[in-house]
Amino acid sequence: MTHQQASAVALIKRIAGIIIFVPAFVSTIISVLKYLVVPKANMQEMTATIMDFLQVIIKIVRQYTSFLEYFWANSPIPDILHWSASSSLWFIVIFMLMFIGLALQASGARLAKRVYNVKEGIRERAILEAMNGDEARSFAELEKLISIPNTSIFAQYGLLYISPVFWGIFIYIILYLINRL
């Protein structure tokens, strides 16, 4: 891929990653908040008092984030006892989209860095070529010789494979402990 194509692909990947990550992150946070206010069957008095306080806080948050009403209405509430339920599966899909968005953005950032380094190398080479006099190749000629390989989101091991497992276990433990209250 040429220098200009690589720059465009890097920018598109970064923007697409942010566009995927932000709604998935907001939806995940709102799903967890909605899970907190779901009534639990066997609450003790102390737990009920804490949960009432959390419900008031979450209602205030919802009131001041009315621009996120779409997410408040449509974010799935996970059911940790039945992971095969529709809402739990959608929660997992949206949760995974967060990390896909992050990996896409990181892939674009890596490609942008590669393009920058190649461009600097071409400038250095053009200066050295200019010292040759009549045989010198121009910056445009040198740029045409370069082919920049694309970066894959699947090479982002930490963001795409390790982080979802780590954060998934962490969120499961938190939801499990809240469910035990």
N, C-alpha and C positions, 0 to 999 in steps of 0.2 A: 504494500500500500504506500502511496506517495506521502510526502511530508504534509501536504494540505489535507489529504484524506485522513491521515492519522490524527491531525489536530482536530478535525471535525468529529471523528469517531470518539476521541477522548472527551470532548465537550458533551456530546450526546450521551455517552455513558455516565458521566458525572451528573448531568441533569436528570436522566432517567432514574439513576440510583436514589437521588434525593426525592424525586417525585414518588417513588415506590416506598421509600423508607418512612417518610413523614406521616402519611395516612396510616400505614401499618402500625407505627409506633403509637400514634394517638389512639387508634382503635384498641390496641393491646392494653394501654393504660386505662382506658375507659372500661374495657371488659373486666379488668381486675377490680376497678372501683365499683362497678355494678355488682360484681360477685360479693363484695363486702356488705352490700345492703340487702342481699337476698336473705329473707328470714330463715333462721335455723330452727329446727324442731325442738331440740333439747338444750336450750340455753339456761344457764344458771343466772342468778340475779346480778352478779358482778359482771358477767359477760354481757348480759342484756343492757346494762348501763353503758358499758363501753361501746357496744354496737349502736345504741341510740345516739351516742355522741358522734360516732363515725357517720351515721346516717345524716345527721344535721350538717356536718362538715361537707359531706359529699353533695348534699342538696345545695349548699352555698356555692360549691365549686361549679355545679351544673348551672346554677343561676347566672354566674359570672362568665361562663363559657357558652353562652347561648349560640354563638357562631359555630359551635361544634355540635349542634343539635342533631345533625345527620348521624354523627358517630354515636351520640347518646341513644338514639333510637335504634340503630342497626348493629351496633357492636355485639357480638355473641357473648353470652355468659358461659364460661366453661363449667362442666359438671365433672368434678374429679372422681366421682364414683362410677360414672358411665362415660368413658373416653370415646366410645363408639357413637355417642349421641351426636346429632347433627351440629348442635351449637359448639360442642367440644371440638369436633373436627374442623369447623370453620375457624375457631380460635387458634388451633394449631397451624392452619394454613396462613392466617394473617400473621401469626407469630413468626413463621418461617419467611414470609415476605419481607419482614424487617431486615433479616440477615442477607437475603438476596439483594435487597436495595443497597445495603452497606457494601457487599462484595462488588456490586456493579459500580458503585461510586469509587471504591478503592482501585478497581481495574482501570477505570478512566483516569484516575490520578496517576497511576503507574505509567499508563500510556502517555499522558501529558508530560511526565517527567522524562520519559524516553525520547519523546519528540524534541523537547528542549535540549537535552544533551546532544542529540544528533545534530540539531541546528547549530549549536555552539561548535561542535566538531567540524561541521561544514564551513563555518566562518573562519575557523583556524586554518583549515586546509586551503581555503580561498586566499588567505593572506600569504601562505607559503607558496601557493601557485603563482601569485602575483609577482613573487620574487624571481620567477623563471623568465619573465619577460614575454616574448612573442608566443611561447608555447603554453602559456598560462590558460587554465580553464576558468570560466567565470563561476560566480556563486550559483547561478541558475543551472549551468551545466553539471556542476557537482551535485546539486540537489536532485537532478534527474537520475543520477546514478544510484541513489539511496532508496532502499525498500525497507520500510519499517514493519516488522511483524506485529500483529494484533495481540493483545493480552486477553486471556480468558478469565471469566469470573470464577471458574472452577479451580483456578490456581490460588485463590484466596483461602487457604486452608483454615487459618485462625477464625476468620469472619464467617465462613460458610459452613464449616464442619464442627469446629470445637465450641465456638460461642453459643450456638443454639442449644447444644447439649448441656453446657454449663448453666446457661440462663434458664433453660427449660426445667432442669432439676431444681434450681433455686426457686423458681416461681411455683413449681409443684409442691415443694416443701412448705412454702409460705401459705399456699391455698389449703394444703392438707392441715396445717396447724390451725388456720382460721376455721376450717370445717370442724375441727375437734373441739372448739370452744363451747 
